[in-house]
Amino acid sequence: MQQIKKGKKLILDITANAFGGKGISRIETEAGEYVIFVLNALAGQKVEAKIVKKKRRYAEAKLIRVITRSPDETEVPFQEIAGAPFARLPIEKQKEIKQSTALDLYKKIGGIENIDTLFDQYIESPAVWHYRNKMEYAISSIRWDFNELKEADDDFSLGFKHRGTWWCVENLDKDSGLFDEEFENNLYKIREHLAQTGLPAWHPPKSEGFFRYLVVRKSYATNQLLLNLVTSSNSLEHFNRQEFTRFIVDLFGERIAGLLHTINDSVGDNAQSRFGDENILYGENKLTENLLGLAFEMHMQSFFQTNPKCAELLYKKAIDYCLENNPLDPEKDVIMDLFCGTGTIGQIIAKETGAKVIGVDIVEEAIENAKNNAQRNGINNVEFYAADVGKFLYQYPEYQNKIKTIVIDPPRAGVAKKTVHKIIALNAPRIVYVSCNPATQARDIALFKEAGYELNKLSLVDQFPHTAHIEAIAVFNKK
């Protein structure tokens, strides 16, 4: 019999998979069988894990190491990283796990017992490897030593944070299989160059040091890279920016569209340049990417789909749901792109359907970017408004009862309950809900159901192979 308490380390057999990349282990305790969820563990593995949260009926644990691999796992030619726990699983096995565990959420959380009947399609990523267009590589003076399984302090590491830590980094010495192959195979050279400056890597617990992050965006349209080196201002006078610029340009040549340097003195562990001053060392501070024939500008902090080729399939499915058995009269009917941000999906819907689209977002800067993007793409049947959802019809009464379909794409937290009521007040016959988190979408489905909206179809989109993430698109029709 084992006792379960926070901080305790256990050797566990993982017998099943749960949604979100959690492995399930069942052990016998004095009170009977007890369930432990282990993040990033897979069915068939034997693992060492540490209890981080204990409840009466279950506990949550973080994975320390895999002792025995699952029989489903295979060798891959890439460096293993914590952010891709499914990388050793064949893509069909990943599909099986993601689809079954996601649909189970809609039954348990959303109360949709017939979800298997309503399920439409599992959309796979066109590219299984090297599909991401952005990566954030952490720089730390605390390095995880693979061989001795211990933390090495006063070092210089550049790569991804060790599983379950925010202070310790594993060096990325070769291609992870997720981002650009050439860039990641040269990352060790960048690490060596930065270390040779003599300036220290960031020490997260002490919040001191110089080098903090290296953030990279890639355009699949141009095959160019935009880099941002994030440092503190400590010892800034000893950092030779011109030498670093020459090194990067010599290393990647014409692939470098721009090189930025951001000074971030925030004690918080964050790579976002909005927390510091951004300086252009070389080229421009933006890239151009294409989606379904439209061009969009990407700045370092712009929200943009991480897997653009798969995003095209997601948007096509959203357009199908907007139009299916739902004829639009261009003279009076409109589609609303709610929480539209910089207007990506709204422009694509406007171009592909020919219908009038209105994009609404409360962030004025995002709306200005959306207008500029639409003008650049020559999209004339889309209009963007900086407005609060709840006040939109009072400010623009000409759209009363003309909104035929609402498209929403909220953050991972889903739609707040009061926002659901605002959406319902718009009185649209159809709602198309794009979600990056099926768990919160399943919760929100219950709210829309209470308001008279029936779930009609649901599709899953695997935008992130080898991770536990899956996206979903649902379409609701008003009864």
Backbone hydrogen bonds, N-H to C=O, Kabsch-Sander energy under -0.5 kcal/mol:
donor,donor_aa,acceptor,acceptor_aa,energy
2,Q,28,E,-1.7
5,K,3,Q,-0.5
7,G,51,I,-2.9
8,K,5,K,-2.0
10,L,49,A,-2.8
12,L,10,L,-0.6
12,L,47,V,-2.9
14,I,12,L,-0.6
14,I,45,Q,-3.0
15,T,13,D,-0.6
15,T,24,I,-2.8
16,A,24,I,-1.1
18,A,22,K,-3.5
21,G,18,A,-0.7
22,K,18,A,-0.9
23,G,38,V,-3.3
24,I,16,A,-2.9
25,S,36,I,-2.5
27,I,34,Y,-2.6
29,T,32,G,-2.1
32,G,29,T,-1.7
34,Y,27,I,-2.9
35,V,57,R,-1.1
36,I,25,S,-3.0
37,F,59,A,-2.8
38,V,23,G,-2.8
38,V,36,I,-0.5
39,L,37,F,-0.6
39,L,61,A,-1.7
40,N,21,G,-3.2
41,A,21,G,-0.5
41,A,38,V,-1.6
44,G,14,I,-3.0
45,Q,42,L,-2.0
46,K,68,T,-1.8
47,V,12,L,-2.7
48,E,65,R,-2.5
49,A,10,L,-2.5
49,A,47,V,-0.5
50,K,62,K,-2.4
51,I,8,K,-2.6
52,V,60,E,-2.9
53,K,60,E,-1.8
55,K,58,Y,-2.8
59,A,35,V,-1.8
60,E,53,K,-2.6
61,A,37,F,-3.0
62,K,50,K,-2.6
63,L,39,L,-0.6
64,I,48,E,-2.8
65,R,48,E,-1.5
67,I,46,K,-2.4
67,I,65,R,-0.6
68,T,46,K,-2.0
73,E,70,S,-1.7
74,T,88,R,-2.3
79,Q,175,D,-2.3
84,A,81,I,-1.6
86,F,466,H,-2.3
87,A,84,A,-1.6
87,A,466,H,-0.6
89,L,86,F,-2.3
93,K,90,P,-0.8
94,Q,90,P,-2.0
95,K,91,I,-2.2
96,E,92,E,-2.0
97,I,93,K,-2.2
98,K,94,Q,-2.9
99,Q,95,K,-2.7
100,S,96,E,-1.9
101,T,97,I,-2.3
102,A,98,K,-2.0
103,L,99,Q,-2.4
104,D,100,S,-1.4
105,L,101,T,-0.9
105,L,102,A,-0.9
106,Y,102,A,-1.1
107,K,103,L,-1.2
108,K,104,D,-2.4
109,I,105,L,-3.4
110,G,105,L,-1.1
112,I,106,Y,-2.8
113,E,111,G,-1.2
115,I,112,I,-1.3
117,T,114,N,-1.0
118,L,114,N,-1.7
119,F,115,I,-1.7
120,D,458,L,-3.6
121,Q,458,L,-0.5
123,I,121,Q,-0.6
123,I,460,L,-3.4
124,E,122,Y,-0.6
130,H,177,G,-3.4
131,Y,178,L,-0.6
132,R,178,L,-2.6
133,N,306,T,-1.4
135,M,216,V,-2.3
137,Y,135,M,-0.5
137,Y,214,L,-2.9
138,A,136,E,-0.5
138,A,159,G,-2.4
139,I,212,R,-2.4
140,S,157,S,-1.9
141,S,202,W,-2.3
143,R,141,S,-0.6
143,R,152,A,-2.8
144,W,169,V,-2.2
145,D,143,R,-0.6
145,D,150,K,-2.7
146,F,144,W,-0.8
149,L,145,D,-1.2
150,K,145,D,-0.9
152,A,143,R,-3.6
153,D,151,E,-0.6
155,D,141,S,-3.0
157,S,140,S,-2.5
159,G,138,A,-2.2
160,F,170,E,-1.2
162,H,168,C,-3.1
165,T,162,H,-2.4
169,V,142,I,-2.3
170,E,160,F,-3.1
171,N,169,V,-0.5
172,L,158,L,-2.2
173,D,171,N,-0.9
184,E,180,D,-2.4
185,N,181,E,-2.1
186,N,182,E,-0.7
186,N,183,F,-1.2
187,L,184,E,-0.8
189,K,186,N,-0.8
190,I,186,N,-1.3
191,R,187,L,-2.3
192,E,188,Y,-2.3
193,H,189,K,-2.3
194,L,190,I,-2.6
195,A,191,R,-2.4
196,Q,192,E,-1.9
197,T,193,H,-0.6
197,T,194,L,-1.0
198,G,195,A,-1.5
202,W,211,F,-2.3
203,H,208,E,-3.6
206,K,203,H,-0.5
207,S,203,H,-1.6
208,E,203,H,-1.2
210,F,200,P,-2.1
211,F,200,P,-1.8
212,R,230,V,-2.7
213,Y,230,V,-1.8
214,L,137,Y,-2.5
215,V,228,N,-2.8
216,V,135,M,-2.7
217,R,226,L,-2.5
218,K,133,N,-2.6
219,S,224,Q,-2.3
220,Y,218,K,-0.6
223,N,219,S,-2.0
225,L,255,R,-3.7
226,L,217,R,-2.5
227,L,258,G,-2.3
228,N,215,V,-2.5
229,L,260,L,-2.5
230,V,213,Y,-2.9
230,V,228,N,-0.6
231,T,229,L,-0.5
231,T,262,T,-2.7
232,S,210,F,-1.9
236,L,233,S,-2.0
238,H,235,S,-2.0
239,F,236,L,-1.8
240,N,238,H,-0.6
241,R,239,F,-1.1
244,F,240,N,-1.9
245,T,241,R,-2.6
246,R,242,Q,-2.3
247,F,243,E,-2.1
248,I,244,F,-2.3
249,V,245,T,-2.5
250,D,246,R,-2.6
251,L,247,F,-1.7
252,F,248,I,-2.1
253,G,249,V,-2.5
255,R,252,F,-1.7
256,I,253,G,-1.7
257,A,225,L,-2.8
257,A,255,R,-0.9
258,G,225,L,-1.2
259,L,282,Y,-2.6
260,L,227,L,-2.9
261,H,279,N,-2.7
262,T,229,L,-2.7
263,I,277,D,-2.2
264,N,231,T,-3.5
264,N,262,T,-0.7
270,N,268,G,-1.5
275,F,272,Q,-1.5
276,G,273,S,-2.0
277,D,263,I,-1.4
279,N,261,H,-2.4
281,L,259,L,-2.9
281,L,279,N,-0.7
282,Y,259,L,-1.6
284,E,257,A,-2.3
287,L,298,M,-2.4
289,E,296,F,-2.8
291,L,294,L,-2.6
294,L,291,L,-2.0
296,F,289,E,-3.0
298,M,287,L,-3.0
299,H,297,E,-0.5
300,M,285,N,-0.6
302,S,299,H,-1.0
304,F,302,S,-0.5
311,A,307,N,-2.4
312,E,308,P,-1.5
313,L,309,K,-0.8
314,L,310,C,-2.0
315,Y,311,A,-2.7
316,K,312,E,-2.0
317,K,313,L,-2.1
318,A,314,L,-2.1
319,I,315,Y,-2.3
320,D,316,K,-2.3
321,Y,317,K,-2.2
322,C,318,A,-1.8
323,L,319,I,-1.7
324,E,320,D,-2.3
326,N,323,L,-2.2
332,K,329,D,-1.7
333,D,329,D,-3.4
334,V,402,K,-2.2
335,I,356,K,-2.4
336,M,405,T,-3.0
337,D,335,I,-0.5
337,D,358,I,-3.0
338,L,336,M,-0.9
338,L,407,V,-2.6
339,F,360,V,-1.6
340,C,337,D,-0.6
340,C,360,V,-1.7
343,G,340,C,-2.2
347,Q,343,G,-2.1
348,I,344,T,-1.9
349,I,345,I,-2.5
350,A,346,G,-2.4
351,K,347,Q,-2.6
352,E,348,I,-2.7
353,T,349,I,-2.4
354,G,350,A,-1.6
356,K,333,D,-0.6
357,V,381,N,-2.4
358,I,335,I,-2.6
359,G,383,E,-3.2
360,V,337,D,-2.5
361,D,385,Y,-2.0
364,E,362,I,-0.8
367,I,363,V,-1.7
368,E,364,E,-2.2
369,N,365,E,-2.0
370,A,366,A,-2.3
371,K,367,I,-2.4
372,N,368,E,-2.1
373,N,369,N,-2.5
374,A,370,A,-2.4
375,Q,371,K,-2.2
376,R,372,N,-2.3
377,N,373,N,-2.0
378,G,374,A,-0.6
378,G,375,Q,-0.8
379,I,374,A,-2.4
380,N,378,G,-0.8
383,E,357,V,-2.3
385,Y,359,G,-3.0
387,A,361,D,-0.9
387,A,385,Y,-1.0
391,K,388,D,-0.7
392,F,388,D,-0.8
392,F,389,V,-1.0
395,Q,391,K,-2.0
396,Y,392,F,-2.5
399,Y,396,Y,-1.9
400,Q,397,P,-1.9
402,K,399,Y,-2.1
403,I,399,Y,-0.7
404,K,334,V,-2.5
404,K,402,K,-0.9
405,T,334,V,-1.2
406,I,430,R,-2.1
407,V,336,M,-3.4
408,I,406,I,-0.5
408,I,432,V,-2.6
409,D,338,L,-0.7
414,G,411,P,-2.4
420,V,416,A,-2.2
421,H,417,K,-1.6
422,K,418,K,-1.3
423,I,419,T,-2.5
424,I,420,V,-2.5
425,A,421,H,-1.7
426,L,422,K,-0.6
426,L,423,I,-1.2
427,N,424,I,-1.8
430,R,404,K,-1.1
431,I,476,F,-2.1
432,V,406,I,-3.1
433,Y,431,I,-0.6
433,Y,474,A,-3.1
434,V,408,I,-3.2
434,V,432,V,-0.6
435,S,472,A,-3.2
440,T,437,N,-0.7
441,Q,437,N,-2.0
442,A,438,P,-2.8
443,R,439,A,-1.4
444,D,440,T,-2.3
445,I,441,Q,-2.1
446,A,442,A,-0.9
446,A,443,R,-0.5
447,L,443,R,-0.8
448,F,444,D,-2.3
449,K,445,I,-2.3
450,E,446,A,-1.8
451,A,447,L,-1.1
452,G,449,K,-1.6
453,Y,448,F,-2.6
454,E,452,G,-0.6
454,E,477,N,-2.8
456,N,475,V,-3.2
457,K,475,V,-1.1
458,L,118,L,-1.5
459,S,473,I,-2.5
460,L,121,Q,-2.4
461,V,471,E,-3.0
462,D,123,I,-3.0
463,Q,461,V,-1.5
467,T,464,F,-1.7
471,E,461,V,-2.7
472,A,435,S,-2.6
473,I,459,S,-2.6
474,A,433,Y,-2.5
475,V,457,K,-2.1
476,F,431,I,-3.0
477,N,454,E,-2.2
478,K,429,P,-2.8
479,K,452,G,-2.9
